[in-house]
């Protein structure tokens, strides 16, 4: 009879040790640069048989025409170098995500760099009627300190929105010119 409490303690202790660790804590949703510890999405995308001028033109067209999904400001362009640098603001309901996009068009491909990611909470999510406006939080700030379920959810949401933006960019850059007959 006196061994039953000891057996129960051993049983409970082993089940507590068998719990799976939270996967979000060990693998954050954002792509983090190991040198700067800041959110950074970068890549090089091949586009077969496409000139630098054509890719630059595609990027310019897409960035200027897609205003319903994002807003642009502070643009730096160089048609000769095939370089575009712009600040992008994505809206998702009342939430906003902003970042700096650099795109370098090359022969048969392009490179992109997405950095300085900032999440903005709506102004009414804060201290009532005396709110000073939207609260802007650098994405890396959500990774610091003790991780909460809300932070992990927000990081996953930011990552999904940025991945969606990059997928849309890739789709537009890969498109074939319209009006030309293919053999």
Secondary structure as UniProt FT lines:
FT   TURN            2..3
FT   HELIX           4..17
FT   HELIX           23..26
FT   TURN            34..36
FT   STRAND          39..46
FT   TURN            48..49
FT   HELIX           52..65
FT   TURN            67..69
FT   STRAND          70..78
FT   TURN            79..82
FT   STRAND          83..92
FT   TURN            93..94
FT   STRAND          95..106
FT   TURN            107..108
FT   STRAND          109..121
FT   HELIX           123..125
FT   HELIX           128..130
FT   STRAND          135..138
FT   HELIX           139..143
FT   HELIX           149..174
FT   TURN            178..179
//
